[in-house]
Amino acid sequence: MLEIHTLELKKKLKETAEMDELEEWIRFFQADCEEDLDMIKTKNPGILEAIKEVKEMRLSRRMRICYEAHLKQVRDEKAWKTYERAEARKEGLAEGRTEGLAEGRSQIIRNMINQKVPDEDIIRLSGCSKKELQEIKG
C-alpha cells in the first residue's frame, strides 16, 4: 500500500507576522536568490544552519577555499587555546603540589619544635638544613 500526501505550498503560506515552523521552512525552500535568504527572519536554528550552508555552497571555488581556510584557522586557534589551558593547568597543579609539600614539611618541623625535639633530630628526620631550621624558628 502506498500513501501520498500533497501539501500545496502557496495555500499553506500565510502572510502574517508570526509564522509557524513549517511556514518558515516553506519560505526557505522558495527562496530563489541570496537576497531572499537574507530576508528570512527566524530564530529556528535548523533554518539558520541551512541558510549558512546554502550561502557557502553558492560561493565561487576561490571564495570557498578562502572560507574553508578561515574555518580551519578558527578551529586551529580553538584547539591551541584548549591545549594551552590544559598545559597551564598541569603546571599550576605541579606548582601547587610542590608548595603544599613544602608547607607540610614546614608544619611538621614546627610541630617537632613545639614538642621540644632536639635540633639535630629535627634535621636528621626532616632532611632540612640548619639554616632552614633557623628560618622556621624565626
C-alpha positions, 0 to 999 in steps of 0.5 A: 500500500502506498500513501501520498500526501500533497501539501500545496505550498502557496495555500499553506503560506500565510502572510502574517507576522508570526509564522509557524515552523513549517511556514518558515521552512516553506519560505526557505525552500522558495527562496530563489536568490541570496537576497531572499535568504537574507530576508528570512527572519527566524530564530529556528536554528535548523533554518539558520544552519541551512541558510549558512550552508546554502550561502557557502555552497553558492560561493565561487571555488576561490571564495570557498577555499578562502572560507574553508581556510578561515574555518580551519584557522578558527578551529586551529586557534580553538584547539591551541587555546584548549591545549594551552589551558590544559598545559597551564593547568598541569603546571599550576597543579605541579606548582601547587603540589610542590608548595603544599609539600613544602608547607607540610614539611614546614608544619611538621618541623614546627610541630617537632619544635613545639614538642621540644625535639632536639635540633639535630633530630629535627634535621636528621628526620626532616632532611632540612638544613640548619639554616632552614631550621633557623628560618622556621624558628624565626 
